Amino acid sequence: MSERKYPIPAVDLIIEIRLPDGHLGLVLIERKYPPYGWALPGGLVEYGETLEQAAIREAKEETSLEVELIQQFHSYSDPARDPRRHTISTVFIARAIGRPQAADDAKNAGVFTREEINFPLAFDHTQILGDYFRWRQAHPVEAEIEKLADEVRPAEEESTKENLMVELTRVWSLAEAEVIKSFLGISGIRCQLKGQIVHSIYPFTLDGLGETIIMVLEKDLETARQLLEEYSSSKTED
């Protein structure tokens, strides 16, 4: 009875690099061993690692680049895609910064624009890049960057709001401002006392300056106002 054989899992990477002139370049490596020729960086998945881990490792080993995986693209499983054995390759789109340096199985490495890749590639990588270029035409990089900005912007705005200090009230006595600050602090309201303001009509107070502004986080403003009313009511009753 003949031994049953199974396809071997592999990964390949389409590594995008923004060139100094603004164009998008792709990283290719020239293979050191058969089958010779230029190809996408990649290799076999090692036992115990995920596809993502294998892709990042292979990129580092063959191009010396630290890559960021953007997304899983397609898998290619034609039994004839690798003349040495039957492999199933999962392709990842990745990004990197810098210039590739050939290492491991790579004899040379370079960054090429779409127009410069006018030569045959090893394995089925010409087909893979053809699929990628059609996909990228429908999904331009600039649109992805803008989409990411739209996703990040609300979070940044919310973060700004979370840390924005606004005015709660003003008092003439610095000592009273400290009491209010402590009173609100017991309820978890963070306060900040802003420098006293000198008024030309009443240039001096018992504290020697003028009004003290009590600041709270914008998100706590309504709660702080309610607590301040309780504080004022308790003072009146006293």
C-alpha positions, 0 to 999 in steps of 0.5 A: 500500500502506497504512502498517502501524500498531502499538500504542504502549506506555504505562504507568500507575501506581497510587500508594499513599500512607498517609494520616495517619489510617492509611487507604490513599490513591491518587494521581490527577491531573486532566488538563490536555489532552484527554481531560479528567478525573481519571486515574491518572498515566502516559504513553507510553514513550520510546525507549530506556527500560524500562517501569519507567524510564518509570513512575518518570519519569512519576510524577515529571513528573506528581505530583512524587513519588519512587515505589518500584515494588512490582510490575507489575500488568496490561497493558490493550490494548483498542484503544478505551481511548484515544480518540486512538490505540491504546495498550497500557498496563502498570500498576504498583503503586507507593508514595510518601511525601508530597503530590503536586504537579501538574506537566507534563500534570497540572492538579491532583493529589490523594490519594483513598481508595477511597470518595472515588473515586466519579466517572468516570475518563479512559480505562479507569482505572475498570476498572483501579482496579476490578481493583486493588481486587479484587486488594488485597482479597485482598492487604492491605497489612498482610500485605505488610508482615508478609511483608517483616518476616519476610524481613528478620528472619532477615537481621537476626538473622544479621547480629547473630550475625555481629557478636556478641562472646562470651567465649573465655577469661580470663587473669590477665596482660594481657600474655598476653592480648595474646599470645593476641590476636596469635596468633589474629589471625594466623589471622584471628580478631578478638579484643577484650579486655574490661576486667579484673575485680577479684576480692576474694580476689585484688584485685591481680596483676602487672598491677595489676588482675585477669582479662582477658576475651578476646572473639571473634565468636560465629561464630569461637568453635569455631575460636578454641577449637581454636587456643587449645588449640594455643597452650596445648599449645605453651606446655606443650611450651616 
